[in-house]
């Protein structure tokens, strides 16, 4: 299954507003589930039992729609993971998190680290604003395109 | 930034004798510094600093990953960081970024072998070992301009134990040094130049998208990337399996009762 194929599937799931969808092909199982808020939850991909090869592609971006906030200038931005890896909220174990809900951040400020292949990627804020939600717990694996933070841009 | 010191004559001479490819930025030397990676990150943030080299004789705050301290006493090891830009790869720069730390592990092993004759192995993804003891460690830190952009540049730091004084004695069953392995004294400047030269060569491979050459060299030095029992933790609990190699993006493949898992991050422990 390549990335284009996956995008087609995601588009179909969205188009038909399916709440849950699962397909198995070539030893690969793909499951997509809509969460209660109406957004699609992170895609999980796992090799099916007895499969001999692992998926060679990273999973596709989760198509999260940014909820529009009507009739004022408040803008909510959802920052997503640029890579597959492990999410760290602090520089090292025991250290305070880079940011928390309520933290006012500046564009370029480090919000978290996502580690992949032992490369520690600092993820910076794209906006001046306030953190209103942290989607992932420290030390958890994240997929490409998975939501990390919601920021109320100022 | 702290004022640098003049590069010692033996290091200048050794670096002058080897090809350094794209690692031709300034060589910034400190007799004592907090962390070479921090200096290199400051340089990288200025932009256009690909190929810069930072060397210290002593680090007061040498770091490994996730808060691990890298013991860095004066003159006992090599403490070096370079600024690299895998985004410049001619094909699939995302793959170059994923393979960067494996590339560095290969290069450091090759540089050590070239300078000393020792033949280090690699533990996934990038620990450089002799036998089962760690000889060198790598800390790679990337900065995204913003979340959706590719990694702008990577600070690649490495610590290489030259004297046994480079590590605390209580780690002696897990860590080793060039001099303990060779039973003789070693010219640090020569090893430094050889490892940086090997890194420059493999970095050229990476930017030219010669990924197969890098992966072949990595696999040849990583016997335990196949047929070895490993353990790791997941949100669903501890997992175990048998390694079956790495894929073309460097991910570790592990066969479990449920199939083959593809591991790209987190801690994997070998039995």
Interface residues (C-beta under 8 A of the other chain):
Chain A: X27 X46 X47 X48 X49 X50 X51 X52 X53 X54 X55 X56 X79 X80 X81 X82 X84 X85 X86 X88 X91 X92 X93 X94 X95 X115 X116 X117 X118 X119 X120 X121 X122 X123 X124 X125 X126 X140 X141 X148
Chain B: X65 X66 X67 X97 X98 X99 X100 X101 X102 X125 X126 X138 X139 X140 X141 X142 X143 X144 X145 X146 X147 X148 X149 X150 X151 X154 X234 X235 X247 X248 X249 X250 X251 X253 X258 X259 X260 X261 X262 X264 X265 X266
